[in-house]
Amino acid sequence: MVNNNALVKLSYYFGKDMAKRKKGLTELANEVDITLANLSILKNNKAKAIRLSTLDSICKALDCQPGEIIEYVADDGDETPSE
């Protein structure tokens, strides 16, 4: 049985994409219209959630796909859904 109340664990890793495009955290925060503090929380994998509009803005600013900057991290206790 799947626990629908469990938090999805995602890892955000866009530091390499920022480096490739020579963008600093401040520049990306301004382009995405997010506070530097919140972007830092995302970059350091401390965020509990991300709005799709924020993800869309980050992908546009870094010219990338969501799968290039987000990774699903399986929890050892996760159960796979039965079909």
Buried (B, 14 or more C-beta within 10 A) or exposed (E): EEEEEEEEEBEBEBEEBBEEBEBEBEEBBBBBEBEEEBBBBBBEEEBEEBEEEBBEBBBEBBEBEEEBBBEEEEEEEBEEEEE
